[in-house]
Amino acid sequence: MKQMKMEEVRKLGLEEIRTKIVDSREEIMKLRFQQVTGQLTDTSRLRALRRDVARMETLLRESERAAVEGAK
């Protein structure tokens, strides 16, 4: 799976983003276990997943702030 770009994340709905965050965090946990046991060969995948999660959380936070600003 390739790293997601911000344009791709923006096309997703909020619920899709939330489920992708949960899925990515589960995958990060699995990869960490593989790393500890010495089974992980592609260590760059951990970094890419962490960055994807950060992108998605940033977008969620932006939408939350926009909703609060719109309510004022």
TITI-854534 format. One record per residue: residue number from 1; residue in three letters; y, x, z of N, C-alpha, C, CB in turn. Coordinates in steps of 0.02 Angstrom, whole numbers, padded with zeros to 5 digits. Each point is the difference from the previous one (the first is absolute). Glycine has a CB too. Example, Ala and Ser with C-alpha at 12.3 -4.5 7.8 and 13.67 -1.06 7.14 Angstrom:
<kollums>
{kollum 1 'ALA' {-00284 00660 00390} {00059 -00045 00000} {00060 00045 00000} {-00059 -00095 00062}}
{kollum 2 'SER' {00112 00077 -00098} {00059 00042 00003} {00055 -00039 00037} {-00032 00059 -00108}}
</kollums>
This chain:
<kollums>
{kollum 1 'MET' {-00059 00042 00000} {00059 -00042 00000} {00062 00044 00000} {-00062 -00092 00061}}
{kollum 2 'LYS' {00109 00077 -00105} {00060 00041 -00005} {00053 -00023 00050} {-00026 00021 -00121}}
{kollum 3 'GLN' {00075 00021 00130} {00054 -00015 00045} {00044 -00055 -00030} {-00002 00118 00045}}
{kollum 4 'MET' {00024 -00165 -00004} {00041 -00055 -00024} {00073 00021 -00005} {-00080 -00082 00052}}
{kollum 5 'LYS' {00113 00058 -00103} {00071 00012 -00007} {00038 -00058 00029} {-00019 00070 -00104}}
{kollum 6 'MET' {00082 -00059 00121} {00039 -00052 00033} {00008 -00061 -00045} {00061 00088 00064}}
{kollum 7 'GLU' {-00057 -00079 -00130} {00006 -00057 -00045} {-00063 -00044 00004} {00074 00067 -00077}}
{kollum 8 'GLU' {-00132 -00035 00084} {-00062 -00038 00006} {-00002 -00039 00066} {-00058 00086 -00070}}
{kollum 9 'VAL' {00082 -00056 00123} {00000 -00033 00065} {00048 -00059 -00001} {-00028 00109 00057}}
{kollum 10 'ARG' {00085 -00101 -00090} {00049 -00054 -00002} {-00025 -00062 -00037} {00089 00086 00005}}
{kollum 11 'LYS' {-00137 -00076 -00051} {-00027 -00056 -00038} {-00049 -00042 00041} {00013 00068 -00103}}
{kollum 12 'LEU' {-00037 -00041 00158} {-00049 -00035 00042} {00036 -00050 00045} {-00077 00099 -00004}}
{kollum 13 'GLY' {00041 -00150 00025} {00026 -00047 00049} {-00005 00029 00069} {-00033 -00096 -00074}}
{kollum 14 'LEU' {00068 00066 00122} {00001 00027 00069} {-00070 -00002 00032} {00119 -00038 00010}}
{kollum 15 'GLU' {-00156 -00015 -00022} {-00067 -00003 00030} {-00047 00051 -00032} {00017 -00122 00023}}
{kollum 16 'GLU' {-00009 00133 -00088} {-00040 00051 -00034} {00015 00069 00029} {-00001 -00069 -00104}}
{kollum 17 'ILE' {00065 00082 00118} {00019 00064 00028} {-00031 00009 00069} {00109 -00003 -00065}}
{kollum 18 'ARG' {-00106 -00050 00105} {-00029 00004 00068} {-00075 00015 -00003} {00088 -00080 00042}}
{kollum 19 'THR' {-00124 00047 -00087} {-00072 00012 -00005} {-00014 00070 -00026} {-00019 -00122 -00018}}
{kollum 20 'LYS' {00061 00147 -00028} {-00010 00068 -00025} {00013 00051 00054} {00034 -00039 -00114}}
{kollum 21 'ILE' {00014 00026 00158} {00013 00045 00056} {-00061 00004 00045} {00123 -00027 -00004}}
{kollum 22 'VAL' {-00152 -00030 00020} {-00059 -00001 00043} {-00058 00037 -00033} {00037 -00110 00049}}
{kollum 23 'ASP' {-00048 00096 -00113} {-00054 00034 -00037} {00011 00075 -00003} {-00016 -00104 -00068}}
{kollum 24 'SER' {00078 00125 00056} {00015 00071 -00005} {-00010 00035 00068} {00081 -00024 -00092}}
{kollum 25 'ARG' {-00061 -00009 00145} {-00010 00029 00067} {-00074 00008 00017} {00108 -00051 00036}}
{kollum 26 'GLU' {-00148 00002 -00057} {-00072 00006 00011} {-00029 00058 -00040} {-00007 -00124 00020}}
{kollum 27 'GLU' {00031 00132 -00082} {-00024 00055 -00042} {00022 00068 00030} {00005 -00075 -00101}}
{kollum 28 'ILE' {00055 00078 00128} {00024 00061 00032} {-00046 00018 00058} {00119 -00026 -00033}}
{kollum 29 'MET' {-00138 -00024 00073} {-00045 00012 00057} {-00067 00028 -00024} {00057 -00092 00064}}
{kollum 30 'LYS' {-00084 00062 -00117} {-00064 00024 -00027} {00006 00072 -00026} {-00030 -00118 -00031}}
{kollum 31 'LEU' {00086 00132 -00003} {00010 00068 -00026} {00008 00051 00056} {00052 -00049 -00102}}
{kollum 32 'ARG' {-00020 00029 00157} {00006 00045 00057} {-00068 00017 00030} {00113 -00048 00024}}
{kollum 33 'PHE' {-00156 -00002 -00020} {-00068 00013 00025} {-00037 00048 -00047} {-00002 -00114 00054}}
{kollum 34 'GLN' {00010 00104 -00119} {-00031 00044 -00048} {00027 00072 00006} {-00017 -00098 -00078}}
{kollum 35 'GLN' {00082 00103 00091} {00030 00065 00007} {-00027 00037 00061} {00103 -00044 -00056}}
{kollum 36 'VAL' {-00110 00008 00111} {-00025 00030 00062} {-00072 00023 -00009} {00077 -00073 00067}}
{kollum 37 'THR' {-00117 00034 -00102} {-00070 00018 -00009} {-00011 00049 -00058} {-00031 -00111 00045}}
{kollum 38 'GLY' {00084 00129 -00081} {-00005 00048 -00054} {-00023 -00029 -00066} {-00022 00084 00086}}
{kollum 39 'GLN' {00022 -00149 -00093} {-00024 -00032 -00061} {00056 -00015 -00050} {-00091 -00050 00068}}
{kollum 40 'LEU' {00154 00056 -00047} {00057 -00017 -00043} {00014 00058 -00047} {00048 -00074 00089}}
{kollum 41 'THR' {-00049 00059 -00154} {00015 00052 -00050} {00071 -00005 -00026} {-00120 00000 -00031}}
{kollum 42 'ASP' {00147 -00060 00025} {00068 -00010 -00027} {00047 -00015 00058} {-00046 -00043 -00110}}
{kollum 43 'THR' {00073 00095 00140} {00044 -00009 00058} {00068 -00028 -00019} {-00060 00094 00056}}
{kollum 44 'SER' {00079 -00088 -00119} {00065 -00026 -00021} {00002 -00077 00003} {00015 00101 -00073}}
{kollum 45 'ARG' {-00073 -00132 00074} {-00004 -00073 00003} {00030 -00027 00065} {-00103 00003 -00072}}
{kollum 46 'LEU' {00093 00033 00127} {00029 -00020 00064} {00076 -00004 -00004} {-00097 00052 00060}}
{kollum 47 'ARG' {00127 00000 -00088} {00073 00003 -00006} {00026 -00057 -00044} {-00005 00125 00016}}
{kollum 48 'ALA' {-00029 -00135 -00072} {00021 -00053 -00046} {-00004 -00068 00032} {-00040 00070 -00096}}
{kollum 49 'LEU' {-00013 -00083 00134} {-00006 -00065 00034} {00054 -00010 00053} {-00123 00004 -00022}}
{kollum 50 'ARG' {00136 00049 00060} {00053 -00006 00051} {00067 -00016 -00032} {-00062 00081 00074}}
{kollum 51 'ARG' {00075 -00050 -00130} {00064 -00013 -00036} {00002 -00070 -00029} {00008 00122 -00026}}
{kollum 52 'ASP' {-00065 -00146 00001} {-00003 -00069 -00025} {00015 -00050 00056} {-00085 00036 -00087}}
{kollum 53 'VAL' {00055 -00024 00145} {00012 -00044 00057} {00074 00002 00019} {-00117 00019 00042}}
{kollum 54 'ALA' {00147 00039 -00042} {00071 00006 00016} {00043 -00038 -00050} {-00022 00112 00053}}
{kollum 55 'ARG' {00005 -00107 -00118} {00037 -00038 -00051} {-00004 -00075 00012} {-00022 00092 -00082}}
{kollum 56 'MET' {-00038 -00115 00096} {-00009 -00072 00010} {00035 -00024 00063} {-00110 00007 -00060}}
{kollum 57 'GLU' {00106 00032 00114} {00035 -00019 00061} {00075 00000 -00010} {-00094 00047 00068}}
{kollum 58 'THR' {00120 00000 -00106} {00071 00002 -00015} {00022 -00063 -00038} {-00004 00125 -00003}}
{kollum 59 'LEU' {-00036 -00145 -00045} {00017 -00060 -00039} {-00002 -00062 00045} {-00046 00055 -00104}}
{kollum 60 'LEU' {-00004 -00060 00148} {-00003 -00057 00045} {00061 -00002 00045} {-00125 00006 -00002}}
{kollum 61 'ARG' {00145 00053 00028} {00058 00003 00043} {00063 -00020 -00038} {-00056 00091 00068}}
{kollum 62 'GLU' {00063 -00069 -00130} {00058 -00019 -00040} {00004 -00075 -00010} {-00007 00110 -00058}}
{kollum 63 'SER' {-00050 -00141 00045} {-00001 -00073 -00010} {00016 -00037 00064} {-00083 00015 -00092}}
{kollum 64 'GLU' {00059 00011 00149} {00016 -00031 00065} {00075 00005 00014} {-00115 00029 00042}}
{kollum 65 'ARG' {00144 00029 -00055} {00071 00008 00012} {00041 -00044 -00047} {-00020 00117 00039}}
{kollum 66 'ALA' {-00002 -00124 -00101} {00035 -00042 -00048} {-00002 -00073 00023} {-00028 00080 -00093}}
{kollum 67 'ALA' {-00029 -00101 00121} {-00006 -00069 00023} {00046 -00012 00059} {-00119 -00003 -00039}}
{kollum 68 'VAL' {00124 00051 00084} {00045 -00007 00058} {00072 -00001 -00022} {-00083 00058 00072}}
{kollum 69 'GLU' {00101 -00015 -00119} {00068 00001 -00026} {00017 -00064 -00037} {-00007 00125 -00009}}
{kollum 70 'GLY' {-00041 -00152 -00027} {00010 -00062 -00036} {00008 -00059 00045} {-00065 00046 -00092}}
{kollum 71 'ALA' {00036 -00043 00152} {00004 -00055 00048} {00068 -00001 00035} {-00124 00007 00015}}
{kollum 72 'LYS' {00159 00048 -00016} {00065 00003 00035} {00055 -00033 -00037} {-00036 00104 00052}}
</kollums>
